[in-house]
Amino acid sequence: MTPDELIDYTREWPGERFADGRPKVSDALIARVRNISITGAWGVLRNEGYNHQYEGGWHCTHPGETLAGRALTAMYMPRRPSMRAVMEEYGAKAGCIGDQISWPIDMLVPGDVYVADVYGKIEQGPIIGDNLSTSILAKSGNGVVHDAAVRDLDGIKELKGFSSFVRGWHPTYASPTIMLMGVNCPIRIGAATVMPGDVVLGREDGVMFIPAHLAEKVVKTGELVQLRDRFGKQRLAEGKYTSGQIDTRWADNIELDFSQWLEAHIDELAVPREAIQELLQERTW
């Protein structure tokens, strides 16, 4: 996909872009995405009509860690010799070095998440082991979403910060059986459609691919839900309100109490101070 085509397909994004056309969601917003739940992100996207942005059923190489970054996509297909030969010619003209499986990795920049569609392949599915994983981590500072198996699991687990979501592990090697058909193009990961520049959020309960233009809304909505949950649980524990008052639309006096609680605890909460100040400015009570 050319940069112009990618810009057209992601026309809702009004902000900065990489030279390859991908939306460039800010590092600050990516950092805040890490604190959002999969359920919270899913709810916002569904309400916006994006019903195919979640995929589950993963193995995580670093259980308990969170993956967040901007998608750089790659699409692989079963090898067809004549087509692969043409791709090799295209790669040579573009200055690509080494095997095709290295080409997308060489394009990674800090903050990227390499998202590879290898159609769920297990045996002869690994396109990465611990060596290429080390290169990916060095270039992007992130792990991967790899719709296939990986190899050299022990070595991958030793890579701090390489939280990755994969379909399994296998000692075989994929390169002789596959071919690279696209980089920075739309891909399918299970039930999800993924665009280059999507914000990837991987947690224990699955992976969300958040369209760039909705990332800020996902973050703000998720942070507000977290703050309201913490406030509600505290007031329930204190006996100030009943569960019936909290588990419904809040009355104006509770909303006012919540705003005052935010101001009083602004430096103690996980949500950035600037985000809470913005929330308080938007409130009318």
DRENSE-979818 format. One record per atom (N, C-alpha, C): x, y, z; atom name; residue in one letter. Coordinates in pm, whole numbers. Atoms other than C-alpha are relative to their C-alpha. Example, Ala and Ser with C-alpha at 12.3 -4.5 7.8 and 13.67 -1.06 7.14 Angstrom:
BEGIN
x,y,z,atom,type
89,-119,0,N,A;
1230,-450,780,CA,A;
90,120,0,C,A;
-82,-119,-6,N,S;
1367,-106,714,CA,S;
-77,109,73,C,S;
END
This chain:
BEGIN
x,y,z,atom,type
85,-119,0,N,M;
0,0,0,CA,M;
88,124,0,C,M;
-78,-122,7,N,T;
138,340,-96,CA,T;
-39,93,115,C,T;
37,-97,-104,N,P;
149,626,159,CA,P;
-129,74,-31,C,P;
123,-72,35,N,D;
-124,808,-34,CA,D;
-124,-87,22,C,D;
113,91,-22,N,E;
-351,503,-25,CA,E;
-28,-16,149,C,E;
17,16,-144,N,L;
-290,458,348,CA,L;
-62,125,62,C,L;
59,-125,-49,N,I;
-369,823,413,CA,I;
-150,4,-33,C,I;
141,-1,40,N,D;
-696,783,220,CA,D;
-83,-96,85,C,D;
73,99,-79,N,Y;
-797,471,412,CA,Y;
-10,36,148,C,Y;
6,-44,-139,N,T;
-729,643,744,CA,T;
-29,149,5,C,T;
27,-143,17,N,R;
-873,981,647,CA,R;
-59,64,125,C,R;
57,-57,-122,N,E;
-1045,1022,987,CA,E;
108,54,94,C,E;
-110,-45,-86,N,W;
-704,1076,1148,CA,W;
48,138,-44,C,W;
-36,-137,40,N,P;
-629,1452,1152,CA,P;
143,39,34,C,P;
-127,-40,-58,N,G;
-287,1444,1314,CA,G;
123,-35,-82,C,G;
-131,25,61,N,E;
79,1381,1241,CA,E;
8,-143,-55,C,E;
-19,131,61,N,R;
189,1089,1023,CA,R;
149,-29,-20,C,R;
-133,41,40,N,F;
502,889,953,CA,F;
15,19,-150,C,F;
-24,-15,143,N,A;
665,914,613,CA,A;
-69,-109,-81,C,A;
67,109,71,N,D;
505,580,523,CA,D;
-151,16,-3,C,D;
143,-28,3,N,G;
159,733,574,CA,G;
-75,-42,124,C,G;
70,46,-120,N,R;
78,571,906,CA,R;
-33,114,95,C,R;
30,-97,-107,N,P;
-104,781,1167,CA,P;
102,-14,114,C,P;
-99,0,-107,N,K;
139,881,1442,CA,K;
-66,48,129,C,K;
57,-30,-131,N,V;
-52,867,1770,CA,V;
115,32,95,C,V;
-111,-49,-82,N,S;
158,1049,2031,CA,S;
46,-104,102,C,S;
-55,88,-103,N,D;
386,868,2273,CA,D;
-74,17,132,C,D;
71,-25,-125,N,A;
202,1034,2563,CA,A;
-133,-74,3,C,A;
128,70,5,N,L;
-130,889,2450,CA,L;
20,-151,4,C,L;
-30,143,-5,N,I;
25,546,2393,CA,I;
25,-43,144,C,I;
-29,32,-140,N,A;
152,553,2753,CA,A;
-129,-11,80,C,A;
128,5,-72,N,R;
-202,622,2877,CA,R;
-84,-120,-43,C,R;
73,118,48,N,V;
-344,342,2660,CA,V;
35,-123,84,C,V;
-44,116,-78,N,R;
-141,95,2869,CA,R;
-86,-25,123,C,R;
79,13,-122,N,N;
-371,161,3165,CA,N;
-148,-28,-26,C,N;
140,23,35,N,I;
-697,98,2976,CA,I;
-27,-150,-11,C,I;
36,142,7,N,S;
-875,-236,3004,CA,S;
-46,-36,-141,C,S;
51,49,128,N,I;
-959,-450,2703,CA,I;
-150,22,-10,C,I;
146,-17,-1,N,T;
-1326,-438,2803,CA,T;
-38,145,-24,C,T;
29,-142,18,N,G;
-1320,-59,2826,CA,G;
22,44,-144,C,G;
-28,-37,140,N,A;
-1159,-21,2484,CA,A;
-104,-60,-93,C,A;
100,68,83,N,W;
-1399,-274,2332,CA,W;
-134,73,2,C,W;
128,-68,-11,N,G;
-1701,-86,2463,CA,G;
-4,129,-81,C,G;
-3,-125,77,N,V;
-1594,245,2310,CA,V;
-4,-29,-150,C,V;
-5,30,144,N,L;
-1513,91,1973,CA,L;
-133,-55,-51,C,L;
130,54,43,N,R;
-1839,-103,1957,CA,R;
-102,112,-14,C,R;
94,-112,7,N,N;
-2035,214,2031,CA,N;
25,88,-123,C,N;
-33,-78,119,N,E;
-1854,377,1736,CA,E;
-20,-81,-128,C,E;
26,83,117,N,G;
-1949,89,1505,CA,G;
115,-88,-44,C,G;
-117,84,32,N,Y;
-1611,-88,1509,CA,Y;
-12,-131,78,C,Y;
34,125,-67,N,N;
-1717,-444,1590,CA,N;
101,-112,-22,C,N;
-95,106,35,N,H;
-1415,-634,1461,CA,H;
143,45,26,C,H;
-133,-50,-37,N,Q;
-1114,-494,1648,CA,Q;
63,-80,113,C,Q;
-50,82,-111,N,Y;
-1064,-763,1914,CA,Y;
31,-141,-48,C,Y;
-33,140,24,N,E;
-893,-1099,1895,CA,E;
55,-61,128,C,E;
-45,72,-118,N,G;
-847,-1349,2177,CA,G;
67,-131,-37,C,G;
-57,131,24,N,G;
-703,-1697,2214,CA,G;
150,-1,-17,C,G;
-145,-12,16,N,W;
-338,-1593,2246,CA,W;
77,-71,111,C,W;
-99,29,-103,N,H;
-36,-1719,2433,CA,H;
84,126,16,C,H;
-84,-117,-25,N,C;
158,-1435,2597,CA,C;
138,-46,46,C,C;
-136,39,-35,N,T;
535,-1470,2613,CA,T;
44,58,134,C,T;
-35,-66,-125,N,H;
551,-1237,2916,CA,H;
-129,24,80,C,H;
129,-12,-68,N,P;
239,-1306,3126,CA,P;
-1,112,103,C,P;
16,-108,-95,N,G;
110,-1014,3326,CA,G;
47,135,-51,C,G;
-46,-126,57,N,E;
275,-750,3107,CA,E;
-98,49,-107,C,E;
88,-63,98,N,T;
98,-509,2872,CA,T;
80,42,-122,C,T;
-59,-43,127,N,L;
177,-441,2507,CA,L;
-80,119,-53,C,L;
69,-115,58,N,A;
98,-100,2358,CA,A;
94,70,-98,C,A;
-79,-70,101,N,G;
218,77,2044,CA,G;
-77,14,-129,C,G;
63,-24,130,N,R;
147,164,1681,CA,R;
30,-116,-94,C,R;
-16,119,84,N,A;
92,-119,1435,CA,A;
79,28,-126,C,A;
-60,15,132,N,L;
332,-190,1154,CA,L;
-38,-141,-45,C,L;
60,128,39,N,T;
162,-470,960,CA,T;
80,-69,-109,C,T;
-59,81,107,N,A;
290,-754,745,CA,A;
-95,-116,-30,C,A;
88,108,42,N,M;
90,-1009,546,CA,M;
82,-108,-72,C,M;
-67,114,62,N,Y;
226,-1354,461,CA,Y;
-105,-96,-57,C,Y;
85,101,62,N,M;
77,-1625,240,CA,M;
82,-125,-26,C,M;
-76,121,35,N,P;
168,-1986,156,CA,P;
82,24,-126,C,P;
-97,-30,106,N,R;
466,-1990,-77,CA,R;
-48,-51,-137,C,R;
22,33,140,N,R;
408,-1987,-451,CA,R;
124,48,-74,C,R;
-134,-38,46,N,P;
752,-1992,-619,CA,P;
5,117,-97,C,P;
-7,-107,99,N,S;
676,-1766,-916,CA,S;
-31,136,62,C,S;
34,-126,-66,N,M;
514,-1503,-696,CA,M;
111,45,93,C,M;
-108,-36,-91,N,R;
790,-1516,-438,CA,R;
119,57,-78,C,R;
-110,-50,81,N,A;
1048,-1464,-714,CA,A;
-22,146,-39,C,A;
31,-138,35,N,V;
871,-1146,-821,CA,V;
18,91,122,C,V;
-17,-79,-122,N,M;
860,-1025,-460,CA,M;
147,21,31,C,M;
-144,-15,-21,N,E;
1233,-1089,-433,CA,E;
56,111,-90,C,E;
-44,-105,92,N,E;
1285,-867,-740,CA,E;
-41,138,52,C,E;
48,-128,-54,N,Y;
1070,-591,-589,CA,Y;
84,41,121,C,Y;
-78,-30,-119,N,G;
1260,-618,-263,CA,G;
140,48,-32,C,G;
-135,-40,41,N,A;
1598,-593,-434,CA,A;
1,143,-52,C,A;
9,-136,54,N,K;
1489,-279,-621,CA,K;
-21,103,110,C,K;
27,-92,-112,N,A;
1373,-127,-291,CA,A;
115,5,100,C,A;
-115,0,-89,N,G;
1707,-202,-126,CA,G;
-15,-88,122,C,G;
20,92,-113,N,C;
1576,-474,108,CA,C;
116,-99,7,C,C;
-116,86,-23,N,I;
1846,-694,260,CA,I;
-45,-129,67,C,I;
25,128,-65,N,G;
1834,-1064,348,CA,G;
-132,-62,-37,C,G;
125,72,25,N,D;
1534,-1293,367,CA,D;
-120,92,18,C,D;
121,-82,-7,N,Q;
1183,-1154,326,CA,Q;
-49,23,142,C,Q;
52,-16,-136,N,I;
1102,-1212,692,CA,I;
71,111,75,C,I;
-72,-110,-65,N,S;
1360,-947,782,CA,S;
-45,138,-50,C,S;
31,-130,59,N,W;
1221,-673,557,CA,W;
-91,86,88,C,W;
83,-86,-87,N,P;
935,-554,784,CA,P;
73,41,127,C,P;
-71,-31,-123,N,I;
1162,-572,1087,CA,I;
94,119,-20,C,I;
-92,-110,30,N,D;
1411,-337,921,CA,D;
-72,135,-10,C,D;
77,-123,13,N,M;
1129,-81,883,CA,M;
-52,53,133,C,M;
55,-39,-130,N,L;
1038,-65,1254,CA,L;
70,124,55,C,L;
-53,-116,-71,N,V;
1082,256,1452,CA,V;
-49,-6,144,C,V;
43,6,-141,N,P;
1051,321,1828,CA,P;
-150,24,16,C,P;
143,-11,-26,N,G;
696,273,1953,CA,G;
-86,-88,-89,C,G;
75,89,88,N,D;
594,32,1675,CA,D;
-30,-133,69,C,D;
27,141,-33,N,V;
431,-306,1732,CA,V;
-9,-74,-133,C,V;
1,81,122,N,Y;
507,-558,1458,CA,Y;
-118,-96,8,C,Y;
120,84,4,N,V;
173,-723,1370,CA,V;
6,-82,-128,C,V;
-24,86,116,N,A;
224,-1022,1140,CA,A;
-114,-100,-18,C,A;
103,97,37,N,D;
-54,-1216,967,CA,D;
68,-118,-70,C,D;
-57,124,55,N,V;
89,-1566,918,CA,V;
-107,-110,8,C,V;
120,84,9,N,Y;
-263,-1716,903,CA,Y;
-4,-113,104,C,Y;
12,95,-111,N,G;
-234,-1896,1241,CA,G;
88,-122,-11,C,G;
-83,117,31,N,K;
39,-2132,1120,CA,K;
83,-41,122,C,K;
-77,50,-114,N,I;
197,-2351,1390,CA,I;
125,-73,-50,C,I;
-116,68,56,N,E;
424,-2612,1229,CA,E;
48,77,-123,C,E;
-60,-86,102,N,Q;
661,-2421,999,CA,Q;
-69,137,-4,C,Q;
63,-132,-12,N,G;
487,-2110,1125,CA,G;
90,109,54,C,G;
-81,-107,-59,N,P;
762,-1928,1316,CA,P;
80,79,-105,C,P;
-86,-87,80,N,I;
903,-1632,1127,CA,I;
96,74,92,C,I;
-94,-62,-93,N,I;
1076,-1510,1443,CA,I;
40,-99,109,C,I;
-53,69,-117,N,G;
1294,-1669,1709,CA,G;
66,104,88,C,G;
-56,-97,-93,N,D;
1511,-1511,1975,CA,D;
92,102,-68,C,D;
-87,-97,68,N,N;
1754,-1349,1727,CA,N;
-80,115,-61,C,N;
80,-105,60,N,L;
1494,-1161,1525,CA,L;
-82,76,106,C,L;
71,-68,-109,N,S;
1303,-1088,1846,CA,S;
90,105,64,C,S;
-94,-98,-55,N,T;
1616,-916,1979,CA,T;
8,122,-91,C,T;
-3,-111,94,N,S;
1628,-705,1662,CA,S;
-127,83,8,C,S;
129,-70,-10,N,I;
1258,-618,1688,CA,I;
-3,88,125,C,I;
0,-75,-125,N,L;
1298,-511,2051,CA,L;
94,120,-9,C,L;
-96,-109,12,N,A;
1605,-301,1970,CA,A;
-54,114,-85,C,A;
51,-102,91,N,K;
1426,-116,1689,CA,K;
-127,67,50,C,K;
131,-53,-35,N,S;
1078,-75,1836,CA,S;
-20,24,148,C,S;
22,-8,-144,N,G;
1113,-114,2212,CA,G;
-124,-77,44,C,G;
125,72,-26,N,N;
810,-346,2194,CA,N;
10,-146,-43,C,N;
17,135,47,N,G;
701,-702,2142,CA,G;
-81,-3,-129,C,G;
72,20,126,N,V;
486,-840,1860,CA,V;
-137,-58,25,C,V;
121,82,11,N,V;
143,-970,1772,CA,V;
24,-87,-122,C,V;
-47,91,103,N,H;
228,-1278,1571,CA,H;
-102,-112,-18,C,H;
106,97,23,N,D;
-58,-1479,1422,CA,D;
59,-129,-56,C,D;
-66,127,31,N,A;
148,-1799,1416,CA,A;
80,-38,124,C,A;
-89,40,-108,N,A;
389,-1987,1638,CA,A;
131,77,-8,C,A;
-136,-50,-3,N,V;
731,-1859,1743,CA,V;
92,-114,44,C,V;
-98,99,-42,N,R;
1050,-2052,1812,CA,R;
97,63,100,C,R;
-100,-49,-97,N,D;
1331,-2025,2071,CA,D;
-67,72,117,C,D;
79,-66,-105,N,L;
1082,-1948,2350,CA,L;
85,40,120,C,L;
-82,-33,-116,N,D;
1342,-1962,2628,CA,D;
75,131,-21,C,D;
-72,-123,30,N,G;
1547,-1692,2457,CA,G;
-91,121,-7,C,G;
97,-110,9,N,I;
1239,-1478,2387,CA,I;
-42,46,139,C,I;
42,-36,-135,N,K;
1134,-1491,2751,CA,K;
105,82,74,C,K;
-108,-75,-66,N,E;
1472,-1348,2851,CA,E;
4,145,-42,C,E;
-2,-137,51,N,L;
1405,-1028,2653,CA,L;
-96,87,80,C,L;
82,-86,-85,N,K;
1281,-773,2905,CA,K;
-73,104,-85,C,K;
80,-97,74,N,G;
997,-562,2767,CA,G;
-54,-52,-132,C,G;
44,56,128,N,F;
922,-799,2478,CA,F;
-131,-77,17,C,F;
130,63,-18,N,S;
566,-880,2581,CA,S;
-65,-21,-136,C,S;
48,34,134,N,S;
423,-1061,2278,CA,S;
-117,-96,8,C,S;
119,84,7,N,F;
101,-1234,2177,CA,F;
11,-86,-124,C,F;
-29,95,107,N,V;
146,-1547,1968,CA,V;
-98,-117,10,C,V;
94,113,3,N,R;
-46,-1863,1873,CA,R;
57,-126,65,C,R;
-61,118,-61,N,G;
201,-2106,2027,CA,G;
150,0,-27,C,G;
-144,14,20,N,W;
556,-2238,1995,CA,W;
26,-126,-82,C,W;
-36,116,80,N,H;
723,-2474,1751,CA,H;
145,16,-43,C,H;
-143,-13,34,N,P;
1088,-2555,1670,CA,P;
28,16,-149,C,P;
-24,-9,144,N,T;
1038,-2545,1292,CA,T;
17,145,-44,C,T;
-33,-130,56,N,Y;
1115,-2254,1063,CA,Y;
-91,26,-119,C,Y;
106,-26,99,N,A;
864,-2079,834,CA,A;
51,38,-137,C,A;
-39,-68,124,N,S;
1070,-1913,563,CA,S;
-14,-85,-127,C,S;
13,75,126,N,P;
1078,-2202,310,CA,P;
-144,-21,-46,C,P;
138,34,33,N,T;
697,-2231,318,CA,T;
-90,121,-21,C,T;
85,-119,6,N,I;
573,-1871,310,CA,I;
62,104,-94,C,I;
-53,-115,75,N,M;
612,-1547,116,CA,M;
-66,125,54,C,M;
50,-129,-44,N,L;
571,-1184,213,CA,L;
-77,66,-113,C,L;
84,-59,105,N,M;
283,-1027,21,CA,M;
-33,146,22,C,M;
28,-142,-22,N,G;
253,-687,183,CA,G;
53,48,133,C,G;
-43,-67,-123,N,V;
390,-445,442,CA,V;
-76,131,9,C,V;
81,-119,-21,N,N;
189,-162,593,CA,N;
-123,0,-91,C,N;
123,18,75,N,C;
-128,-292,434,CA,C;
-107,-50,99,C,C;
103,58,-86,N,P;
-466,-393,582,CA,P;
21,-150,12,C,P;
-13,144,-21,N,I;
-448,-741,735,CA,I;
-113,-49,89,C,I;
98,62,-91,N,R;
-677,-984,916,CA,R;
76,-80,104,C,R;
-54,78,-110,N,I;
-574,-1113,1256,CA,I;
-117,-67,70,C,I;
117,69,-54,N,G;
-831,-1376,1347,CA,G;
-127,68,-47,C,G;
127,-65,32,N,A;
-1163,-1193,1365,CA,A;
15,151,-15,C,A;
-22,-145,-1,N,A;
-1004,-846,1360,CA,A;
60,50,-131,C,A;
-61,-71,111,N,T;
-927,-607,1078,CA,T;
99,101,57,C,T;
-105,-85,-54,N,V;
-600,-424,1139,CA,V;
54,91,-110,C,V;
-60,-97,92,N,M;
-475,-108,970,CA,M;
134,46,55,C,M;
-125,-59,-46,N,P;
-120,26,983,CA,P;
-28,128,78,C,P;
22,-117,-85,N,G;
-102,287,1258,CA,G;
-105,-18,106,C,G;
91,30,-111,N,D;
-375,129,1470,CA,D;
79,-6,130,C,D;
-63,14,-130,N,V;
-296,148,1840,CA,V;
-28,-142,52,C,V;
12,138,-46,N,V;
-231,-206,1962,CA,V;
1,1,153,C,V;
5,17,-144,N,L;
-334,-291,2318,CA,L;
-13,-148,30,C,L;
1,142,-33,N,G;
-244,-640,2437,CA,G;
8,-21,149,C,G;
4,33,-142,N,R;
-338,-766,2781,CA,R;
-37,-147,14,C,R;
23,142,-24,N,E;
-405,-1102,2942,CA,E;
-126,-50,-68,C,E;
127,45,56,N,D;
-760,-1112,2806,CA,D;
-13,28,-150,C,D;
6,-11,145,N,G;
-669,-1044,2442,CA,G;
69,123,-53,C,G;
-64,-112,69,N,V;
-558,-784,2191,CA,V;
-107,84,-70,C,V;
86,-95,71,N,M;
-743,-473,2070,CA,M;
84,77,-100,C,M;
-63,-82,103,N,F;
-656,-289,1750,CA,F;
-86,126,-13,C,F;
80,-122,-15,N,I;
-775,68,1809,CA,I;
30,95,-115,C,I;
-24,-99,106,N,P;
-821,294,1504,CA,P;
58,128,58,C,P;
-74,-114,-55,N,A;
-590,592,1548,CA,A;
-92,115,39,C,A;
84,-116,-27,N,H;
-867,850,1533,CA,H;
-90,-19,122,C,H;
81,27,-119,N,L;
-1046,680,1825,CA,L;
85,-24,124,C,L;
-87,31,-114,N,A;
-742,632,2050,CA,A;
-23,96,117,C,A;
20,-96,-108,N,E;
-796,953,2245,CA,E;
-133,-22,71,C,E;
131,25,-62,N,K;
-1164,875,2302,CA,K;
4,-125,86,C,K;
-15,123,-80,N,V;
-1077,523,2421,CA,V;
70,31,131,C,V;
-76,-33,-120,N,V;
-825,667,2666,CA,V;
-83,83,97,C,V;
76,-88,-89,N,K;
-1044,945,2802,CA,K;
-119,-71,64,C,K;
115,74,-54,N,T;
-1348,721,2839,CA,T;
46,-102,102,C,T;
-51,101,-91,N,G;
-1144,445,3001,CA,G;
49,58,131,C,G;
-48,-64,-123,N,E;
-979,681,3247,CA,E;
-116,49,86,C,E;
116,-47,-76,N,L;
-1314,831,3346,CA,L;
-68,-117,70,C,L;
62,119,-61,N,V;
-1459,483,3407,CA,V;
83,-46,120,C,V;
-86,42,-110,N,Q;
-1159,394,3625,CA,Q;
-18,91,120,C,Q;
15,-96,-109,N,L;
-1196,712,3831,CA,L;
-136,-15,68,C,L;
134,16,-57,N,R;
-1571,666,3876,CA,R;
-11,-130,80,C,R;
4,127,-73,N,D;
-1522,304,3979,CA,D;
70,13,135,C,D;
-73,-14,-126,N,R;
-1263,397,4240,CA,R;
-78,84,99,C,R;
82,-86,-86,N,F;
-1479,678,4378,CA,F;
-120,-76,54,C,F;
120,72,-42,N,G;
-1790,460,4384,CA,G;
29,-107,105,C,G;
-35,105,-97,N,K;
-1619,173,4566,CA,K;
39,60,134,C,K;
-38,-64,-125,N,Q;
-1471,412,4822,CA,Q;
-123,48,76,C,Q;
120,-51,-68,N,R;
-1806,574,4896,CA,R;
-89,-115,49,C,R;
76,116,-48,N,L;
-1975,232,4920,CA,L;
63,-56,126,C,L;
-70,52,-119,N,A;
-1709,114,5167,CA,A;
-21,91,120,C,A;
22,-96,-109,N,E;
-1762,430,5370,CA,E;
-146,3,46,C,E;
142,0,-34,N,G;
-2138,373,5371,CA,G;
-69,131,-31,C,G;
59,-130,30,N,K;
-2204,720,5231,CA,K;
-117,-13,-96,C,K;
108,24,96,N,Y;
-2418,589,4943,CA,Y;
-35,-148,0,C,Y;
41,139,15,N,T;
-2613,272,4879,CA,T;
42,-52,-137,C,T;
-34,58,129,N,S;
-2537,29,4599,CA,S;
-100,44,-107,C,S;
100,-45,94,N,G;
-2863,137,4437,CA,G;
28,140,-52,C,G;
-33,-135,43,N,Q;
-2741,497,4425,CA,Q;
121,2,-94,C,Q;
-123,3,79,N,I;
-2403,403,4277,CA,I;
-20,-76,-130,C,I;
16,84,119,N,D;
-2518,135,4030,CA,D;
-112,48,-91,C,D;
99,-60,90,N,T;
-2743,372,3837,CA,T;
55,136,-42,C,T;
-43,-135,36,N,R;
-2720,716,3682,CA,R;
10,84,126,C,R;
-21,-73,-125,N,W;
-2574,934,3955,CA,W;
-83,128,6,C,W;
70,-126,-24,N,A;
-2780,1215,4105,CA,A;
102,114,0,C,A;
-89,-116,10,N,D;
-2639,1568,4083,CA,D;
89,13,122,C,D;
-83,-15,-120,N,N;
-2520,1563,4445,CA,N;
117,-99,0,C,N;
-110,96,8,N,I;
-2312,1250,4378,CA,I;
101,44,-105,C,I;
-91,-51,101,N,E;
-2169,1400,4061,CA,E;
85,114,57,C,E;
-75,-109,-64,N,L;
-2069,1710,4261,CA,L;
103,-56,97,C,L;
-91,65,-93,N,D;
-1915,1490,4527,CA,D;
118,-62,-75,C,D;
-105,62,82,N,F;
-1720,1306,4256,CA,F;
99,106,-48,C,F;
-89,-107,46,N,S;
-1582,1633,4114,CA,S;
88,51,113,C,S;
-79,-46,-115,N,Q;
-1473,1746,4460,CA,Q;
103,-105,42,C,Q;
-93,111,-32,N,W;
-1315,1405,4523,CA,W;
117,0,-98,C,W;
-106,-7,100,N,L;
-1119,1438,4198,CA,L;
99,110,35,C,L;
-88,-112,-34,N,E;
-982,1776,4302,CA,E;
84,-32,123,C,E;
-70,30,-126,N,A;
-887,1648,4647,CA,A;
107,-107,-17,C,A;
-92,113,17,N,H;
-704,1340,4513,CA,H;
79,8,-131,C,H;
-55,-14,134,N,I;
-562,1481,4190,CA,I;
143,-52,-12,C,I;
-139,44,7,N,D;
-202,1393,4277,CA,D;
19,-144,45,C,D;
-10,137,-51,N,E;
-280,1045,4414,CA,E;
-51,-103,-101,C,E;
66,91,92,N,L;
-462,895,4115,CA,L;
92,-41,-115,C,L;
-83,53,109,N,A;
-314,683,3834,CA,A;
-15,80,-129,C,A;
25,-82,119,N,V;
-466,911,3569,CA,V;
84,127,8,C,V;
-84,-119,-4,N,P;
-235,1199,3470,CA,P;
-74,123,51,C,P;
58,-121,-58,N,R;
-295,1527,3655,CA,R;
-66,86,-108,C,R;
54,-84,107,N,E;
-348,1710,3324,CA,E;
-133,-53,-51,C,E;
125,60,46,N,A;
-619,1464,3222,CA,A;
-113,26,98,C,A;
103,-26,-101,N,I;
-805,1511,3550,CA,I;
-41,147,-5,C,I;
33,-141,11,N,Q;
-782,1889,3519,CA,Q;
-90,27,-121,C,Q;
83,-15,120,N,E;
-926,1865,3168,CA,E;
-141,-52,27,C,E;
132,54,-34,N,L;
-1208,1646,3297,CA,L;
-79,95,87,C,L;
68,-93,-90,N,L;
-1290,1894,3573,CA,L;
-48,124,-76,C,L;
40,-116,77,N,Q;
-1300,2181,3324,CA,Q;
-122,-28,-87,C,Q;
111,37,87,N,E;
-1547,1990,3108,CA,E;
-130,-19,77,C,E;
120,26,-80,N,R;
-1786,1929,3397,CA,R;
-71,131,31,C,R;
79,-120,-19,N,T;
-2067,2177,3462,CA,T;
-60,9,139,C,T;
55,-9,-135,N,W;
-2146,2102,3828,CA,W;
111,16,101,C,W;
END
